[in-house]
Amino acid sequence: LIYQIIQEQLIMLAMWQEKTDFYVTTNGETIPAALDKINDNLLKLNYQNPLFTMMADKYWVKEYVKNIIGEEYIVPCYGIWKKVDDIDFKSLPQKSFLKSTHDSGGGVLLDKSQGVDVKELKKRFNRSTIEKKNWYWHLREWPYKNISPRILAEQYLDEGTGHEIHDFKFYCFNGVPHYMYI
């Protein structure tokens, strides 16, 4: 039953991310998607598996995946730091990608050929900016509550053209892909 509930919630989350306003069929009845968000929020508040925190932390999830299926399946990491002043920019490659371990969509391309704007990076990754993006306090996303905000440098990925790669997401249930998001 719990698995079925989680599965339904993930389907609804996928639809919500698509910003759909149409109705969702759940357990044979049709209801407005917005009303079903109540169940989604109850699940967020009450189902607190510590593994979820590891999955939400961008550094620890890499360690988890590396231990389960191998290091060749993760984007290489150049380092992790608590603040910009700790980063040795000379040790990083020409291009790398900096991001926080606890948020989404806030990454920065570091291209040393265009210079390193440490002042701008400090503004982006300062303590108060980082702490304001804690999804636990904004949306009550429990897995983010205990993540220690840090800065992660990863290999920059492109398609060989200099442009960012396309991000594909597959939503799988019982090991079978049901939805794809590009």
C-alpha positions as YAML, in Angstrom:
chain: A
units: angstrom
residues:
- id: 1
  name: LEU
  ca: [0.00, 0.00, 0.00]
- id: 2
  name: ILE
  ca: [2.79, 2.44, 0.92]
- id: 3
  name: TYR
  ca: [4.55, 1.67, -2.37]
- id: 4
  name: GLN
  ca: [1.32, 2.31, -4.29]
- id: 5
  name: ILE
  ca: [0.85, 5.63, -2.51]
- id: 6
  name: ILE
  ca: [4.43, 6.68, -3.25]
- id: 7
  name: GLN
  ca: [4.03, 5.62, -6.89]
- id: 8
  name: GLU
  ca: [0.87, 7.69, -7.27]
- id: 9
  name: GLN
  ca: [2.54, 10.66, -5.62]
- id: 10
  name: LEU
  ca: [5.51, 10.44, -7.98]
- id: 11
  name: ILE
  ca: [3.20, 10.39, -11.00]
- id: 12
  name: MET
  ca: [1.42, 13.46, -9.68]
- id: 13
  name: LEU
  ca: [4.73, 15.17, -8.96]
- id: 14
  name: ALA
  ca: [5.85, 14.50, -12.54]
- id: 15
  name: MET
  ca: [2.61, 16.02, -13.81]
- id: 16
  name: TRP
  ca: [2.93, 18.96, -11.43]
- id: 17
  name: GLN
  ca: [6.44, 19.65, -12.69]
- id: 18
  name: GLU
  ca: [4.96, 19.87, -16.15]
- id: 19
  name: LYS
  ca: [2.65, 22.61, -14.75]
- id: 20
  name: THR
  ca: [-0.47, 20.78, -15.85]
- id: 21
  name: ASP
  ca: [-3.90, 21.97, -14.75]
- id: 22
  name: PHE
  ca: [-5.85, 18.94, -15.91]
- id: 23
  name: TYR
  ca: [-7.41, 16.22, -13.79]
- id: 24
  name: VAL
  ca: [-5.52, 13.22, -12.48]
- id: 25
  name: THR
  ca: [-6.99, 9.72, -12.25]
- id: 26
  name: THR
  ca: [-6.15, 8.14, -8.89]
- id: 27
  name: ASN
  ca: [-7.70, 4.90, -7.60]
- id: 28
  name: GLY
  ca: [-10.38, 5.03, -10.30]
- id: 29
  name: GLU
  ca: [-11.70, 8.47, -9.46]
- id: 30
  name: THR
  ca: [-10.98, 11.72, -11.23]
- id: 31
  name: ILE
  ca: [-10.01, 14.66, -9.03]
- id: 32
  name: PRO
  ca: [-8.42, 18.06, -9.62]
- id: 33
  name: ALA
  ca: [-4.62, 17.77, -9.46]
- id: 34
  name: ALA
  ca: [-4.46, 20.67, -6.99]
- id: 35
  name: LEU
  ca: [-6.63, 18.82, -4.46]
- id: 36
  name: ASP
  ca: [-4.41, 15.75, -4.62]
- id: 37
  name: LYS
  ca: [-1.45, 17.92, -3.57]
- id: 38
  name: ILE
  ca: [-2.83, 17.60, -0.03]
- id: 39
  name: ASN
  ca: [-1.82, 13.91, -0.05]
- id: 40
  name: ASP
  ca: [1.54, 14.81, -1.54]
- id: 41
  name: ASN
  ca: [2.21, 17.30, 1.26]
- id: 42
  name: LEU
  ca: [1.11, 14.85, 3.96]
- id: 43
  name: LEU
  ca: [3.54, 12.31, 2.57]
- id: 44
  name: LYS
  ca: [6.33, 14.91, 2.59]
- id: 45
  name: LEU
  ca: [5.70, 15.69, 6.25]
- id: 46
  name: ASN
  ca: [5.18, 12.19, 7.57]
- id: 47
  name: TYR
  ca: [7.37, 9.82, 5.56]
- id: 48
  name: GLN
  ca: [10.90, 10.70, 6.71]
- id: 49
  name: ASN
  ca: [13.33, 8.09, 5.45]
- id: 50
  name: PRO
  ca: [16.96, 9.17, 6.21]
- id: 51
  name: LEU
  ca: [17.98, 7.76, 2.83]
- id: 52
  name: PHE
  ca: [15.99, 10.61, 1.23]
- id: 53
  name: THR
  ca: [18.40, 13.14, 2.77]
- id: 54
  name: MET
  ca: [21.34, 11.31, 1.21]
- id: 55
  name: MET
  ca: [19.53, 11.29, -2.15]
- id: 56
  name: ALA
  ca: [18.83, 15.04, -1.98]
- id: 57
  name: ASP
  ca: [22.45, 15.97, -1.13]
- id: 58
  name: LYS
  ca: [24.31, 16.31, -4.43]
- id: 59
  name: TYR
  ca: [27.61, 15.14, -2.93]
- id: 60
  name: TRP
  ca: [26.35, 12.17, -0.90]
- id: 61
  name: VAL
  ca: [24.16, 10.85, -3.69]
- id: 62
  name: LYS
  ca: [27.32, 10.58, -5.83]
- id: 63
  name: GLU
  ca: [28.96, 8.48, -3.11]
- id: 64
  name: TYR
  ca: [25.86, 6.30, -2.86]
- id: 65
  name: VAL
  ca: [25.68, 5.69, -6.62]
- id: 66
  name: LYS
  ca: [29.42, 5.04, -6.78]
- id: 67
  name: ASN
  ca: [29.13, 2.37, -4.09]
- id: 68
  name: ILE
  ca: [26.08, 0.72, -5.67]
- id: 69
  name: ILE
  ca: [26.81, 0.66, -9.42]
- id: 70
  name: GLY
  ca: [30.27, 2.18, -9.87]
- id: 71
  name: GLU
  ca: [32.14, 5.44, -10.25]
- id: 72
  name: GLU
  ca: [31.90, 5.39, -14.04]
- id: 73
  name: TYR
  ca: [28.22, 6.39, -13.77]
- id: 74
  name: ILE
  ca: [28.72, 9.68, -11.95]
- id: 75
  name: VAL
  ca: [29.96, 13.06, -13.13]
- id: 76
  name: PRO
  ca: [33.51, 13.49, -11.79]
- id: 77
  name: CYS
  ca: [33.81, 15.78, -8.78]
- id: 78
  name: TYR
  ca: [36.84, 18.07, -8.38]
- id: 79
  name: GLY
  ca: [36.18, 19.15, -4.81]
- id: 80
  name: ILE
  ca: [33.74, 20.22, -2.15]
- id: 81
  name: TRP
  ca: [34.06, 23.31, 0.06]
- id: 82
  name: LYS
  ca: [32.12, 25.21, 2.71]
- id: 83
  name: LYS
  ca: [32.91, 28.65, 1.26]
- id: 84
  name: VAL
  ca: [34.30, 30.26, -1.89]
- id: 85
  name: ASP
  ca: [37.49, 31.36, -0.10]
- id: 86
  name: ASP
  ca: [38.43, 27.69, 0.37]
- id: 87
  name: ILE
  ca: [38.39, 26.92, -3.37]
- id: 88
  name: ASP
  ca: [41.79, 26.59, -5.08]
- id: 89
  name: PHE
  ca: [40.75, 27.82, -8.54]
- id: 90
  name: LYS
  ca: [44.19, 27.02, -9.99]
- id: 91
  name: SER
  ca: [43.58, 23.31, -9.33]
- id: 92
  name: LEU
  ca: [40.32, 23.29, -11.31]
- id: 93
  name: PRO
  ca: [40.29, 22.59, -15.06]
- id: 94
  name: GLN
  ca: [39.61, 25.29, -17.67]
- id: 95
  name: LYS
  ca: [35.86, 24.66, -17.42]
- id: 96
  name: SER
  ca: [33.98, 23.26, -14.45]
- id: 97
  name: PHE
  ca: [30.51, 23.55, -12.97]
- id: 98
  name: LEU
  ca: [29.95, 24.89, -9.44]
- id: 99
  name: LYS
  ca: [26.74, 24.18, -7.56]
- id: 100
  name: SER
  ca: [25.37, 23.92, -4.05]
- id: 101
  name: THR
  ca: [24.88, 20.50, -2.54]
- id: 102
  name: HIS
  ca: [21.37, 21.29, -1.35]
- id: 103
  name: ASP
  ca: [19.47, 23.28, -3.98]
- id: 104
  name: SER
  ca: [18.48, 22.95, -7.62]
- id: 105
  name: GLY
  ca: [18.98, 25.13, -10.65]
- id: 106
  name: GLY
  ca: [21.57, 27.38, -9.04]
- id: 107
  name: GLY
  ca: [24.73, 26.14, -10.71]
- id: 108
  name: VAL
  ca: [27.40, 28.35, -12.25]
- id: 109
  name: LEU
  ca: [29.67, 27.56, -15.20]
- id: 110
  name: LEU
  ca: [33.23, 28.44, -14.28]
- id: 111
  name: ASP
  ca: [35.20, 29.18, -17.46]
- id: 112
  name: LYS
  ca: [38.70, 30.30, -16.49]
- id: 113
  name: SER
  ca: [39.35, 31.60, -20.03]
- id: 114
  name: GLN
  ca: [36.82, 34.35, -19.23]
- id: 115
  name: GLY
  ca: [38.36, 35.01, -15.81]
- id: 116
  name: VAL
  ca: [37.20, 34.01, -12.36]
- id: 117
  name: ASP
  ca: [34.91, 36.58, -10.76]
- id: 118
  name: VAL
  ca: [35.47, 35.63, -7.12]
- id: 119
  name: LYS
  ca: [33.35, 38.55, -5.93]
- id: 120
  name: GLU
  ca: [30.36, 37.32, -7.97]
- id: 121
  name: LEU
  ca: [30.90, 33.73, -6.79]
- id: 122
  name: LYS
  ca: [31.01, 34.93, -3.17]
- id: 123
  name: LYS
  ca: [27.73, 36.75, -3.75]
- id: 124
  name: ARG
  ca: [26.15, 33.63, -5.27]
- id: 125
  name: PHE
  ca: [27.51, 31.16, -2.71]
- id: 126
  name: ASN
  ca: [27.62, 33.27, 0.46]
- id: 127
  name: ARG
  ca: [26.25, 31.74, 3.63]
- id: 128
  name: SER
  ca: [23.04, 33.77, 3.78]
- id: 129
  name: THR
  ca: [22.22, 33.14, 0.08]
- id: 130
  name: ILE
  ca: [22.87, 29.43, 0.49]
- id: 131
  name: GLU
  ca: [20.83, 29.14, 3.68]
- id: 132
  name: LYS
  ca: [17.90, 31.03, 2.12]
- id: 133
  name: LYS
  ca: [17.63, 28.26, -0.50]
- id: 134
  name: ASN
  ca: [16.92, 25.51, 2.01]
- id: 135
  name: TRP
  ca: [13.88, 23.71, 0.59]
- id: 136
  name: TYR
  ca: [12.90, 22.46, 4.03]
- id: 137
  name: TRP
  ca: [12.12, 25.96, 5.25]
- id: 138
  name: HIS
  ca: [10.39, 27.06, 2.03]
- id: 139
  name: LEU
  ca: [8.39, 23.99, 0.99]
- id: 140
  name: ARG
  ca: [8.77, 21.66, 3.98]
- id: 141
  name: GLU
  ca: [10.81, 19.23, 1.87]
- id: 142
  name: TRP
  ca: [12.01, 17.13, 4.81]
- id: 143
  name: PRO
  ca: [15.00, 15.50, 3.03]
- id: 144
  name: TYR
  ca: [16.67, 18.94, 2.79]
- id: 145
  name: LYS
  ca: [16.37, 19.74, 6.49]
- id: 146
  name: ASN
  ca: [19.73, 18.28, 7.56]
- id: 147
  name: ILE
  ca: [21.84, 18.82, 4.45]
- id: 148
  name: SER
  ca: [24.98, 20.81, 5.17]
- id: 149
  name: PRO
  ca: [25.18, 23.48, 2.43]
- id: 150
  name: ARG
  ca: [28.48, 23.21, 0.55]
- id: 151
  name: ILE
  ca: [29.89, 24.11, -2.86]
- id: 152
  name: LEU
  ca: [30.61, 21.28, -5.26]
- id: 153
  name: ALA
  ca: [32.82, 21.51, -8.39]
- id: 154
  name: GLU
  ca: [32.07, 19.00, -11.14]
- id: 155
  name: GLN
  ca: [33.29, 18.29, -14.63]
- id: 156
  name: TYR
  ca: [31.53, 20.53, -17.13]
- id: 157
  name: LEU
  ca: [29.51, 18.42, -19.57]
- id: 158
  name: ASP
  ca: [28.64, 19.52, -23.08]
- id: 159
  name: GLU
  ca: [27.63, 17.84, -26.32]
- id: 160
  name: GLY
  ca: [30.98, 18.58, -27.95]
- id: 161
  name: THR
  ca: [29.57, 21.78, -29.43]
- id: 162
  name: GLY
  ca: [30.25, 24.01, -26.44]
- id: 163
  name: HIS
  ca: [26.55, 24.05, -25.55]
- id: 164
  name: GLU
  ca: [25.08, 22.48, -22.45]
- id: 165
  name: ILE
  ca: [23.84, 18.93, -22.72]
- id: 166
  name: HIS
  ca: [20.13, 18.17, -22.73]
- id: 167
  name: ASP
  ca: [18.83, 16.89, -19.42]
- id: 168
  name: PHE
  ca: [16.73, 13.73, -19.74]
- id: 169
  name: LYS
  ca: [14.73, 12.47, -16.78]
- id: 170
  name: PHE
  ca: [13.04, 9.09, -16.77]
- id: 171
  name: TYR
  ca: [10.30, 8.32, -14.25]
- id: 172
  name: CYS
  ca: [10.31, 4.58, -13.57]
- id: 173
  name: PHE
  ca: [7.87, 2.47, -11.57]
- id: 174
  name: ASN
  ca: [8.70, -1.14, -10.73]
- id: 175
  name: GLY
  ca: [11.76, -0.81, -12.95]
- id: 176
  name: VAL
  ca: [9.74, 0.22, -16.00]
- id: 177
  name: PRO
  ca: [10.07, 3.74, -17.47]
- id: 178
  name: HIS
  ca: [6.66, 5.43, -17.75]
- id: 179
  name: TYR
  ca: [7.49, 9.10, -18.37]
- id: 180
  name: MET
  ca: [10.35, 10.99, -19.91]
- id: 181
  name: TYR
  ca: [11.08, 14.68, -19.26]
- id: 182
  name: ILE
  ca: [13.47, 16.67, -21.44]
...
